[in-house]
Amino acid sequence: MSALPPSAKSAAITAKIPLALCLGIAASMGAAHLGINYTPYLVGGLIDKFGFRPGAMGVFATAETLSFAIAMFVFAPRAQALRPRHMALIASAMIAVVQIGSSMTGILPLLVLGRVATGFGYGMLNTAVNVAAARTGQPARAISVGISLQVLLFMVMNLTIPQIGAWGGVGAMFIALGMISGTLALGMLTLTNTTEHGVDSAHEPVPPIAPGGWPVLAAMALFAFGTMAIWPFMERAAHAIGLPATTFGRYQSMANLLSSAGNFALTMLLARGMRRGYLEVALLVCGGACALLTTVNNEIVFAVALQLYNVSWYIVYTLLLGLAYTHDPHGRLAVRTTGTWLVAQSAGSLAAGFVAQATKGYGVVGCLGMITCAIAVAIVIRFQAGQRTQDMPFPLAAH
């Protein structure tokens, strides 16, 4: 494994990220994660209106995330030649059209086909985010700032989307998500629109990804499989203990606000070069929160666990991408890492739907998240120990 050279590390520490670019990254990230963040409301609305079973809704959620992942893997090898602004604008337009179209049907195959289309669009958007961040001096900080601003948007949406659903049903939620996606496209105009060669003005071949990045992919796969399996059914887990969607939305909105504060704090810590221990702690907190969310029968404990889940999840995601950028500064491993997250989430969502249907509950799914996060911690510790060994200077020969 090769680490960044000292000159690159020095540049990364001192680099400034333009505010306009941060806003563009935040708009793109927000649009890219609309599907994942608001699938629980759509799943609840579809079950209430059309009577779909959890297994069918697991397929519904998995179709989108799997298509999202496929798009990431398709674009990853070409990361240095991509133009983020063009990708983001095309994807946003496609997502808006498909979301509005989904509001007009209750036929499961058509709904699933729509999720395939929106998932591919979300994959294009997230690829644009990863590539744009890779072309800054500090990609992990750029991602962290983007998340901080993105979750402020989600804070407002978690208050309004359930109200829209209560007023107009699941069709109104589809339309609202489509309109929000189209509106966010305006913020994407600030993204860079050059290729990597255009930025560097150096027409040298881009080196291949250094070997040894598989632990980052493995850690992301375990983390996502365990912690995101329950996500499409989170609103249903709240419903099971007597919380309506609007109350869940208020708690989720509060969690978004705390997640934004957590990522702003992380941004400042990363600027000072402070990294050790945060990822491992956040993984353990997120796994423990998954178990609590699906096994408690108390509203206050559920609300606290939801806050911990959200804050720690965004920190883990940012820091895992930071490891990927350190290993491959061109952003290709980061794109693959995001794709791995989505493949793992797709498998987890599908399994969760059928497990919940068989066990008539979500407790097993939540406890699985605790186990996979613990295994991911072991992988991260070993990987980071290897990084420190690579970064150590060779000892001077004895005379």
LUMBA-353066 format. One record per atom (N, C-alpha, C): y, x, z. Coordinates in steps of 0.1 Angstrom, whole numbers, padded with zeros to 4 digits, always signed. Layout:
residues N
YXZ;...
end
This chain:
residues 399
-0012+0008+0000;+0000+0000+0000;+0012+0009+0000;+0022+0005-0008;+0035+0013-0008;+0046+0005-0002;+0054+0012+0007;+0065+0005+0013;+0078+0008+0005;+0089+0001+0008;+0101+0004+0001;+0106+0018+0004;+0112+0025-0006;+0117+0039-0003;+0129+0038+0006;+0133+0049+0013;+0144+0048+0022;+0157+0044+0016;+0159+0048+0004;+0172+0043-0003;+0172+0028-0005;+0161+0022-0008;+0160+0008-0010;+0162+0001+0003;+0156+0006+0014;+0157+0000+0027;+0172+0000+0031;+0178+0012+0029;+0192+0013+0033;+0201+0002+0025;+0198+0001+0012;+0206-0009+0004;+0203-0023+0009;+0191-0026+0013;+0187-0039+0018;+0195-0043+0030;+0197-0033+0039;+0203-0036+0052;+0218-0039+0050;+0224-0032+0040;+0239-0033+0039;+0243-0043+0028;+0233-0049+0021;+0237-0058+0010;+0243-0070+0015;+0253-0075+0007;+0259-0088+0010;+0254-0099+0001;+0252-0110+0006;+0247-0121-0002;+0258-0131-0004;+0263-0133-0017;+0274-0142-0019;+0271-0156-0014;+0281-0163-0008;+0280-0176-0003;+0276-0186-0014;+0282-0185-0026;+0278-0194-0037;+0263-0193-0040;+0258-0181-0040;+0244-0179-0043;+0235-0185-0032;+0240-0184-0019;+0232-0190-0008;+0232-0205-0010;+0243-0211-0014;+0244-0225-0016;+0234-0229-0028;+0234-0221-0038;+0225-0224-0049;+0210-0224-0045;+0207-0213-0037;+0193-0212-0032;+0190-0224-0023;+0200-0228-0015;+0197-0239-0005;+0195-0252-0013;+0203-0254-0024;+0202-0267-0032;+0188-0267-0039;+0184-0255-0044;+0171-0254-0051;+0160-0256-0041;+0161-0250-0029;+0150-0251-0019;+0149-0266-0015;+0161-0272-0012;+0160-0286-0008;+0154-0295-0018;+0157-0293-0031;+0151-0301-0041;+0136-0298-0043;+0132-0285-0041;+0118-0281-0043;+0109-0287-0032;+0115-0290-0020;+0107-0294-0009;+0109-0309-0006;+0115-0316-0015;+0117-0330-0012;+0103-0337-0012;+0094-0333-0021;+0081-0340-0021;+0073-0337-0009;+0072-0325-0004;+0064-0321+0007;+0070-0328+0020;+0083-0328+0021;+0090-0333+0034;+0089-0348+0034;+0090-0355+0023;+0091-0369+0024;+0078-0377+0019;+0067-0369+0017;+0054-0375+0014;+0050-0384+0025;+0052-0380+0038;+0047-0389+0049;+0053-0403+0048;+0066-0404+0045;+0072-0417+0044;+0067-0425+0032;+0064-0418+0021;+0059-0424+0009;+0044-0429+0012;+0036-0420+0018;+0023-0424+0022;+0023-0436+0031;+0031-0436+0041;+0032-0448+0050;+0036-0461+0043;+0046-0459+0034;+0051-0471+0026;+0040-0476+0016;+0033-0467+0010;+0022-0471+0000;+0011-0478+0008;+0007-0473+0019;-0003-0479+0027;+0001-0493+0032;+0013-0494+0036;+0018-0507+0041;+0019-0517+0030;+0024-0513+0018;+0026-0522+0007;+0013-0526-0001;+0005-0515-0004;-0006-0517-0013;-0020-0516-0006;-0020-0512+0007;-0032-0512+0014;-0041-0500+0010;-0036-0489+0005;-0044-0478+0002;-0050-0472+0014;-0062-0466+0013;-0069-0460+0024;-0064-0445+0025;-0066-0439+0037;-0062-0425+0039;-0068-0415+0029;-0080-0417+0025;-0086-0408+0015;-0079-0409+0002;-0075-0421-0003;-0067-0422-0015;-0054-0415-0014;-0047-0416-0002;-0034-0410+0000;-0036-0395+0002;-0047-0390+0006;-0050-0376+0006;-0050-0370-0008;-0056-0378-0017;-0056-0374-0032;-0042-0375-0037;-0034-0385-0033;-0020-0386-0038;-0012-0374-0033;-0013-0370-0021;-0006-0358-0016;-0011-0345-0022;-0024-0344-0024;-0030-0332-0029;-0026-0329-0043;-0025-0340-0051;-0022-0339-0066;-0008-0332-0067;+0001-0335-0059;+0015-0329-0060;+0015-0315-0055;+0009-0312-0044;+0009-0298-0039;+0001-0289-0048;-0010-0294-0053;-0019-0285-0061;-0011-0282-0074;-0005-0292-0080;+0003-0290-0092;+0015-0280-0090;+0021-0281-0078;+0031-0272-0073;+0026-0258-0073;+0014-0256-0068;+0008-0243-0067;+0005-0237-0081;-0001-0246-0089;-0004-0241-0103;+0008-0236-0110;+0020-0243-0109;+0032-0238-0115;+0036-0225-0110;+0035-0223-0097;+0039-0210-0091;+0030-0198-0096;+0017-0201-0097;+0008-0190-0103;+0010-0188-0118;+0014-0198-0125;+0017-0197-0139;+0029-0188-0141;+0039-0190-0133;+0052-0183-0135;+0052-0169-0128;+0044-0167-0118;+0044-0154-0110;+0044-0142-0119;+0035-0140-0128;+0034-0128-0136;+0046-0125-0144;+0054-0135-0147;+0066-0134-0156;+0079-0134-0147;+0078-0131-0134;+0090-0133-0126;+0102-0125-0130;+0100-0113-0135;+0111-0104-0138;+0118-0109-0151;+0112-0118-0159;+0118-0122-0172;+0124-0137-0170;+0123-0143-0159;+0127-0157-0157;+0142-0158-0155;+0148-0169-0159;+0162-0172-0157;+0163-0184-0147;+0166-0181-0134;+0165-0191-0123;+0173-0204-0126;+0185-0203-0131;+0193-0215-0133;+0187-0224-0143;+0183-0219-0154;+0177-0228-0164;+0165-0235-0159;+0156-0227-0152;+0144-0233-0146;+0147-0244-0137;+0157-0242-0128;+0160-0252-0117;+0166-0264-0123;+0174-0263-0133;+0181-0275-0139;+0171-0284-0147;+0162-0277-0154;+0152-0285-0162;+0142-0292-0152;+0138-0285-0142;+0129-0291-0132;+0135-0302-0125;+0148-0301-0121;+0154-0312-0114;+0155-0325-0122;+0158-0323-0135;+0159-0335-0144;+0145-0342-0145;+0135-0334-0147;+0121-0339-0148;+0117-0347-0136;+0120-0341-0124;+0116-0347-0111;+0123-0360-0109;+0136-0361-0112;+0144-0373-0110;+0138-0384-0119;+0135-0382-0131;+0130-0392-0140;+0116-0397-0135;+0107-0388-0131;+0094-0392-0127;+0094-0400-0114;+0103-0395-0104;+0104-0403-0091;+0108-0417-0094;+0118-0419-0102;+0123-0432-0105;+0112-0441-0112;+0105-0434-0121;+0094-0441-0128;+0083-0445-0118;+0080-0437-0108;+0070-0440-0098;+0073-0453-0090;+0086-0456-0089;+0090-0468-0081;+0086-0481-0088;+0082-0480-0100;+0079-0492-0108;+0064-0495-0109;+0055-0488-0101;+0041-0490-0102;+0034-0489-0089;+0023-0496-0087;+0015-0495-0075;+0001-0492-0079;-0001-0487-0091;-0014-0483-0096;-0017-0469-0093;-0028-0466-0085;-0030-0453-0080;-0031-0442-0090;-0039-0444-0101;-0039-0433-0111;-0025-0429-0117;-0016-0439-0119;-0003-0436-0124;+0005-0429-0113;+0004-0433-0100;+0011-0426-0090;+0006-0412-0088;-0007-0409-0090;-0012-0396-0089;-0007-0388-0101;-0007-0393-0113;-0002-0386-0124;+0013-0383-0122;+0020-0392-0116;+0034-0389-0113;+0036-0377-0104;+0026-0376-0094;+0027-0365-0084;+0023-0352-0091;+0015-0352-0101;+0012-0340-0109;+0025-0335-0116;+0032-0344-0121;+0045-0340-0128;+0055-0335-0119;+0058-0343-0108;+0068-0338-0098;+0063-0325-0092;+0050-0323-0089;+0046-0311-0083;+0049-0299-0092;+0047-0300-0105;+0050-0289-0114;+0065-0286-0114;+0073-0297-0113;+0087-0295-0113;+0091-0288-0100;+0085-0291-0089;+0088-0285-0076;+0084-0270-0077;+0073-0267-0084;+0068-0253-0085;+0078-0245-0093;+0084-0251-0104;+0095-0244-0111;+0107-0241-0103;+0111-0251-0095;+0122-0249-0086;+0120-0238-0076;+0108-0238-0069;+0105-0228-0059;+0104-0215-0065;+0099-0214-0077;+0098-0201-0084;+0113-0196-0087;+0121-0205-0091;+0135-0201-0093;+0142-0195-0080;+0138-0202-0069;+0143-0197-0056;+0138-0183-0052;+0125-0181-0054;+0119-0168-0050;+0125-0157-0059;+0126-0160-0072;+0132-0150-0081;+0146-0147-0078;+0154-0157-0076;+0168-0155-0072;+0170-0147-0059;+0162-0150-0050;+0162-0143-0037;+0158-0128-0039;+0148-0126-0047;+0143-0112-0049;+0154-0104-0055;+0163-0110-0062;+0174-0102-0069;+0186-0100-0060;+0185-0103-0047;+0195-0100-0038;+0191-0087-0030;+0200-0082-0022;+0196-0070-0015;+0186-0073-0003;+0187-0085+0002;+0178-0089+0013;+0172-0103+0011;+0161-0103+0004;+0155-0116+0000;+0151-0124+0012;+0145-0118+0023;+0141-0126+0035;+0153-0133+0041;+0165-0126+0041;+0177-0132+0047;+0182-0143+0038;+0181-0141+0025;+0185-0151+0015;+0177-0164+0017;+0164-0162+0019;+0155-0174+0021;+0158-0181+0034;+0161-0173+0044;+0164-0178+0058;+0177-0186+0057;+0187-0181+0051;+0200-0188+0050;+0198-0201+0042;+0190-0200+0031;+0187-0212+0023;+0180-0223+0031;+0171-0219+0039;+0163-0228+0047;+0173-0235+0057;+0182-0226+0063;+0191-0232+0073;+0200-0243+0068;+0205-0241+0055;+0213-0251+0049;+0205-0263+0044;+0193-0260+0039;+0184-0270+0034;+0180-0280+0045;+0177-0275+0057;+0172-0285+0067;+0184-0293+0073;+0196-0288+0071;+0207-0297+0075;+0208-0309+0066;+0205-0307+0053;+0204-0318+0044;+0193-0328+0048;+0181-0322+0052;+0170-0330+0056;+0172-0337+0069;+0181-0332+0077;+0184-0339+0090;+0191-0352+0086;+0200-0352+0077;+0206-0365+0072;+0196-0374+0066;+0187-0368+0057;+0178-0376+0049;+0167-0383+0059;+0164-0376+0069;+0154-0382+0078;+0159-0394+0086;+0172-0395+0086;+0178-0407+0092;+0179-0418+0082;+0182-0414+0069;+0185-0424+0059;+0172-0429+0051;+0163-0420+0048;+0151-0424+0040;+0143-0435+0047;+0140-0434+0060;+0133-0445+0066;+0140-0458+0066;+0154-0457+0067;+0162-0470+0067;+0161-0476+0053;+0162-0467+0043;+0160-0472+0029;+0147-0478+0027;+0136-0472+0033;+0123-0478+0032;+0122-0492+0039;+0129-0493+0050;+0128-0505+0058;+0136-0516+0050;+0146-0512+0043;+0154-0522+0035;+0148-0525+0022;+0144-0515+0014;+0139-0518+0000;+0125-0514-0002;+0117-0510+0008;+0103-0507+0006;+0101-0493-0001;+0089-0490-0004;+0085-0477-0009;+0092-0474-0022;+0094-0485-0031;+0100-0483-0044;+0114-0477-0042;+0122-0482-0032;+0135-0478-0030;+0135-0463-0025;+0125-0459-0018;+0124-0445-0014;+0122-0436-0026;+0113-0440-0035;+0111-0432-0047;+0124-0430-0055;+0132-0441-0056;+0144-0441-0064;+0154-0431-0056;+0155-0433-0043;+0164-0424-0036;+0161-0409-0037;+0148-0406-0037;+0144-0392-0038;+0147-0387-0052;+0146-0395-0062;+0149-0391-0076;+0164-0389-0077;+0172-0397-0072;+0187-0396-0073;+0192-0383-0065;+0186-0381-0054;+0189-0369-0046;+0186-0356-0054;+0174-0356-0060;+0170-0345-0068;+0180-0342-0079;+0184-0352-0086;+0194-0351-0097;+0207-0346-0092;+0212-0351-0080;+0224-0347-0074;+0224-0332-0070;+0213-0327-0064;+0212-0313-0060;+0213-0304-0072;+0210-0309-0084;+0211-0300-0095;+0225-0294-0097;+0235-0301-0092;+0249-0296-0093;+0250-0283-0085;+0244-0282-0074;+0244-0270-0066;+0237-0258-0072;+0228-0261-0081;+0220-0250-0087;+0228-0243-0098;+0239-0248-0102;+0247-0241-0112;+0252-0227-0107;+0251-0224-0094;+0256-0211-0090;+0244-0201-0090;+0232-0205-0093;+0221-0195-0094;+0224-0185-0105;+0218-0173-0104;+0219-0164-0115;+0211-0169-0127;+0215-0165-0138;+0208-0169-0150;+0205-0158-0160;+0203-0146-0154;+0199-0134-0161;+0185-0130-0158;+0179-0122-0166;+0166-0117-0163;+0168-0105-0154;+0156-0099-0149;+0158-0087-0141;+0164-0076-0148;+0160-0074-0161;+0166-0063-0169;+0181-0065-0171;+0184-0078-0172;+0199-0081-0173;+0206-0078-0161;+0200-0079-0149;+0207-0076-0137;+0208-0060-0135;+0197-0054-0138;+0196-0039-0135;+0201-0031-0147;+0202-0037-0159;+0206-0030-0171;+0197-0017-0173;+0185-0018-0169;+0176-0007-0170;+0163-0012-0176;+0160-0009-0189;+0149-0014-0196;+0137-0006-0193;+0133-0004-0181;+0121+0003-0177;+0111-0007-0174;+0098-0004-0177;+0087-0014-0174;+0086-0016-0159;+0084-0029-0155;+0083-0032-0141;+0069-0028-0136;+0068-0020-0125;+0055-0015-0121;+0046-0027-0116;+0033-0025-0117;+0024-0036-0111;+0026-0037-0096;+0021-0049-0091;+0021-0051-0077;+0012-0040-0070;+0017-0034-0060;+0009-0024-0053;-0004-0031-0047;-0015-0025-0047;-0027-0031-0041;-0025-0033-0026;-0033-0042-0020;-0033-0043-0006;-0025-0054+0000;-0020-0063-0009;-0012-0075-0005;-0020-0087-0001;-0034-0086-0002;-0042-0097+0001;-0040-0102+0016;-0038-0094+0026;-0036-0100+0039;-0025-0110+0040;-0014-0107+0033;-0003-0117+0033;-0007-0130+0027;-0015-0130+0016;-0020-0142+0010;-0030-0149+0020;-0038-0141+0026;-0048-0147+0036;-0041-0154+0047;-0031-0147+0053;-0024-0152+0064;-0017-0165+0061;-0011-0165+0049;-0004-0178+0044;-0014-0189+0042;-0026-0186+0036;-0036-0196+0033;-0041-0202+0046;-0043-0194+0056;-0048-0200+0069;-0037-0208+0076;-0025-0203+0076;-0014-0210+0082;-0012-0223+0076;-0011-0223+0062;-0008-0236+0055;-0019-0246+0056;-0032-0241+0055;-0043-0250+0055;-0043-0257+0069;-0041-0250+0080;-0042-0256+0093;-0030-0264+0097;-0018-0259+0094;-0006-0266+0099;-0001-0277+0090;-0004-0276+0077;+0001-0286+0067;-0009-0297+0064;-0022-0295+0069;-0032-0306+0066;-0027-0319+0072;-0021-0318+0084;-0017-0331+0090;-0004-0336+0085;+0004-0328+0078;+0018-0332+0074;+0019-0345+0067;+0011-0348+0056;+0012-0361+0049;+0010-0373+0058;+0003-0370+0069;-0001-0382+0078;+0007-0381+0091;+0017-0373+0092;+0025-0372+0104;+0031-0385+0109;+0036-0392+0099;+0042-0405+0102;+0031-0415+0107;+0019-0414+0102;+0008-0422+0106;+0004-0418+0120;+0004-0405+0123;+0001-0401+0137;+0011-0406+0147;+0024-0406+0143;+0034-0412+0152;+0032-0427+0153;+0028-0434+0142;+0025-0448+0142;+0014-0452+0151;+0004-0442+0152;-0008-0445+0160;-0005-0446+0175;+0007-0440+0179;+0010-0440+0193;+0022-0450+0195;+0024-0458+0185;+0034-0469+0187;+0048-0466+0182;+0050-0455+0175;+0064-0451+0170;+0066-0456+0156;+0076-0464+0154;+0079-0468+0140;+0085-0457+0132;+0085-0459+0118;+0089-0448+0109;+0104-0444+0112;+0112-0454+0116;+0126-0450+0119;+0128-0441+0131;+0120-0444+0141;+0120-0435+0153;+0115-0421+0150;+0104-0421+0142;+0098-0408+0138;+0109-0400+0130;+0116-0407+0121;+0127-0401+0113;+0138-0395+0122;+0141-0402+0133;+0152-0397+0142;+0147-0384+0148;+0134-0384+0153;+0129-0371+0159;+0128-0360+0149;+0124-0364+0137;+0123-0354+0126;+0137-0348+0122;+0147-0357+0123;+0161-0353+0120;+0166-0343+0130;+0162-0346+0143;+0166-0336+0154;+0159-0323+0152;+0146-0324+0147;+0138-0311+0145;+0145-0303+0133;+0150-0310+0123;+0157-0303+0112;+0169-0296+0117;+0177-0302+0126;+0189-0295+0132;+0185-0283+0139;+0174-0284+0148;+0170-0272+0155;+0164-0262+0146;+0157-0266+0135;+0152-0256+0126;+0163-0248+0119;+0174-0255+0116;+0186-0249+0110;+0191-0238+0119;+0193-0242+0132;+0198-0232+0142;+0188-0221+0143;+0175-0224+0143;+0166-0213+0145;+0166-0203+0133;+0168-0208+0121;+0169-0199+0109;+0182-0192+0108;+0193-0198+0113;+0205-0190+0114;+0204-0178+0124;+0197-0181+0135;+0195-0170+0145;+0186-0160+0139;+0175-0164+0131;+0166-0154+0125;+0174-0146+0115;+0183-0152+0108;+0191-0145+0098;+0199-0133+0104;+0205-0136+0116;+0212-0125+0123;+0203-0115+0128;+0191-0118+0133;+0182-0108+0138;+0177-0100+0127;+0174-0106+0115;+0169-0098+0104;+0180-0088+0099;+0193-0092+0100;+0204-0084+0096;+0204-0071+0104;+0200-0072+0117;+0200-0061+0126;+0187-0053+0125;+0178-0057+0116;+0165-0050+0115;+0155-0054+0126;+0156-0065+0133;+0147-0068+0143;+0137-0078+0138;+0124-0074+0138;+0114-0082+0132;+0101-0083+0141;+0098-0073+0149;+0085-0072+0155;+0082-0083+0165;+0071-0089+0164;+0066-0099+0173;+0070-0114+0170;+0080-0116+0162;+0085-0129+0159;+0074-0138+0152;+0068-0131+0142;+0059-0138+0133;+0047-0143+0142;+0041-0134+0150;+0029-0137+0157;+0032-0148+0167;+0043-0148+0174;+0047-0158+0184;+0049-0171+0177;+0056-0171+0166;+0058-0184+0158;+0045-0190+0153;+0036-0182+0149;+0023-0187+0145;+0016-0194+0156;+0016-0188+0168;+0009-0194+0179;+0015-0207+0184;+0029-0207+0184;+0036-0219+0187;+0033-0231+0178;+0033-0227+0165;+0031-0238+0155;+0016-0243+0156;+0007-0235+0158;-0007-0239+0160;-0009-0248+0172;-0003-0244+0183;-0004-0252+0195;+0003-0266+0193;+0015-0266+0186;+0022-0279+0184;+0013-0288+0175;+0006-0283+0165;-0003-0291+0157;-0013-0299+0166;-0019-0291+0175;-0029-0297+0184;-0023-0308+0193;-0011-0305+0198;-0004-0315+0207;+0000-0328+0199;+0005-0326+0187;+0009-0338+0179;-0002-0348+0176;-0014-0343+0176;-0025-0352+0172;-0034-0356+0183;-0031-0351+0195;-0040-0354+0207;-0032-0361+0218;-0019-0361+0218;-0012-0367+0229;-0009-0382+0226;-0007-0390+0237;-0004-0404+0236;+0009-0407+0243;+0018-0397+0243;+0031-0399+0250;+0042-0396+0240;+0052-0405+0240;+0063-0403+0230;+0071-0390+0232;+0074-0387+0245;+0082-0375+0248;+0075-0363+0244;+0062-0362+0248;+0055-0350+0245;+0053-0348+0229;+0051-0360+0223;+0051-0359+0208;+0064-0354+0202;+0075-0359+0207;+0088-0355+0202;+0091-0340+0204;+0087-0335+0216;+0089-0321+0219;+0080-0313+0209;+0068-0317+0208;+0058-0309+0199;+0063-0309+0185;+0069-0320+0180;+0075-0321+0167;+0086-0311+0165;+0094-0309+0175;+0105-0300+0174;+0099-0285+0173;+0090-0282+0182;+0084-0269+0181;+0077-0266+0168;+0070-0277+0163;+0063-0275+0150;+0072-0272+0139;+0083-0279+0138;+0093-0277+0127;+0100-0263+0128;+0105-0260+0140;+0112-0247+0141;+0103-0235+0139;+0091-0236+0144;+0082-0224+0143;+0077-0223+0128;+0075-0235+0122;+0069-0235+0108;+0079-0228+0099;+0092-0231+0100;+0101-0224+0091;+0103-0210+0093;+0102-0206+0106;+0102-0191+0109;+0090-0184+0104;+0079-0190+0105;+0066-0183+0100;+0068-0182+0085;+0072-0193+0078;+0073-0192+0063;+0082-0181+0059;+0094-0180+0065;+0104-0170+0061;+0098-0156+0063;+0092-0154+0075;+0087-0140+0078;+0075-0136+0070;+0067-0146+0066;+0056-0142+0057;+0061-0139+0043;+0071-0146+0039;+0077-0142+0026;+0083-0128+0027;+0089-0125+0039;+0095-0112+0041;+0085-0101+0039;+0073-0103+0044;+0062-0093+0043;+0059-0092+0028;+0059-0103+0021;+0055-0102+0006;+0066-0095-0002;+0079-0097+0002;+0090-0090-0005;+0089-0075-0002;+0086-0071+0010;+0085-0057+0014;+0074-0050+0005;+0063-0057+0003;+0052-0052-0005;+0055-0051-0019;+0062-0061-0025;+0066-0062-0039;+0080-0067-0040;+0090-0058-0041;+0104-0062-0042;+0108-0070-0054;+0100-0070-0064;+0103-0078-0076;+0101-0093-0074;+0094-0097-0063;+0092-0111-0060;+0080-0118-0065;+0071-0110-0072;+0059-0116-0078;+0049-0120-0067;+0048-0111-0057;+0038-0114-0046;+0044-0126-0038;+0057-0126-0036;+0063-0138-0029;+0060-0151-0036;+0061-0151-0049;+0057-0163-0057;+0043-0166-0055;+0034-0156-0056;+0020-0159-0054;+0017-0164-0039;+0025-0158-0030;+0023-0162-0016;+0026-0177-0014;+0037-0181-0021;+0041-0196-0020;+0030-0204-0027;+0025-0199-0038;+0015-0206-0045;+0002-0208-0036;-0001-0197-0029;-0013-0197-0020;-0011-0208-0009;+0002-0208-0004;+0005-0219+0006;+0002-0232+0001;+0005-0235-0012;+0004-0248-0017;-0011-0252-0020;-0018-0242-0025;-0033-0244-0027;-0039-0247-0014;-0036-0239-0004;-0042-0242+0010;-0038-0255+0015;-0025-0259+0013;-0021-0272+0018;-0028-0283+0010;-0030-0281-0002;-0036-0291-0010;-0051-0294-0005;-0058-0283-0002;-0071-0284+0003;-0071-0291+0017;-0061-0287+0025;-0060-0292+0038;-0057-0307+0038;-0047-0311+0030;-0044-0325+0029;-0055-0334+0024;-0063-0329+0015;-0074-0336+0010;-0085-0338+0021;-0088-0327+0028;-0097-0327+0038;-0093-0336+0050;-0080-0335+0053;-0074-0343+0064;-0076-0358+0062;-0073-0362+0049;-0075-0376+0046;-0088-0382+0048;-0099-0374+0044;-0112-0379+0046;-0117-0377+0060;-0113-0367+0067;-0116-0365+0081;-0110-0376+0090;-0097-0379+0087;-0091-0390+0094;-0098-0403+0092;-0102-0405+0080;-0109-0418+0076;-0122-0419+0083;-0129-0407+0084;-0142-0407+0090;-0142-0408+0106;-0132-0401+0112;-0131-0401+0126;-0121-0411+0132;-0114-0418+0123;-0104-0428+0127;-0093-0423+0136;-0089-0410+0133;-0079-0404+0140;-0076-0390+0134;-0066-0383+0140;-0061-0371+0135;-0063-0359+0144;-0070-0361+0155;-0071-0350+0165;-0078-0338+0160;-0089-0340+0153;-0097-0329+0147;-0088-0321+0138;-0080-0327+0130;-0072-0320+0120;-0061-0312+0127;-0055-0317+0138;-0045-0309+0145;-0051-0297+0152;-0063-0298+0158;-0069-0287+0165;-0073-0276+0155;-0076-0280+0143;-0079-0271+0132;-0067-0261+0130;-0055-0267+0130;-0043-0259+0128;-0042-0248+0139;-0045-0251+0151;-0044-0242+0162;-0054-0230+0159;-0066-0233+0155;-0076-0223+0152;-0072-0214+0141;-0067-0219+0129;-0064-0211+0118;-0052-0203+0120;-0042-0208+0128;-0031-0199+0132;-0034-0187+0140;-0044-0189+0149;-0049-0178+0157;-0055-0167+0149;-0063-0171+0139;-0069-0161+0130;-0058-0154+0121;-0048-0162+0117;-0037-0156+0109;-0030-0146+0117;-0028-0148+0130;-0021-0138+0139;-0029-0125+0138;-0042-0125+0139;-0050-0113+0139;-0048-0105+0126;-0048-0113+0115;-0046-0106+0102;-0032-0100+0101;-0022-0107+0106;-0008-0102+0105;-0007-0089+0113;-0012-0089+0125;-0011-0077+0134;-0018-0065+0127;-0029-0067+0121;-0036-0056+0114;-0028-0051+0102;-0022-0061+0094;-0014-0057+0083;-0002-0049+0086;+0005-0054+0097;+0018-0047+0101;+0015-0034+0107;+0004-0032+0114;+0000-0019+0119;-0002-0010+0107;-0008-0014+0096;-0010-0006+0084;+0003-0002+0078;+0013-0012+0078;+0026-0009+0072;+0033+0002+0080;+0032+0002+0094;+0038+0012+0102;+0032+0025+0099;+0019+0026+0097;+0012+0038+0094;+0017+0044+0081;+0019+0036+0071;+0024+0040+0058;+0038+0046+0059;+0046+0040+0068;+0060+0044+0069;+0062+0056+0077;+0052+0060+0085;+0053+0072+0094;+0054+0085+0085;+0063+0094+0088;+0063+0107+0081;+0051+0115+0084;+0047+0124+0074;+0036+0133+0076;+0040+0143+0087;+0031+0147+0096;+0035+0157+0106;+0037+0171+0099;+0046+0179+0105;+0048+0192+0100;+0035+0201+0103;+0033+0209+0093;+0021+0218+0095;+0024+0228+0106;+0014+0232+0115;+0016+0241+0126;+0017+0255+0120;+0025+0263+0126;+0027+0277+0122;+0021+0287+0132;
end
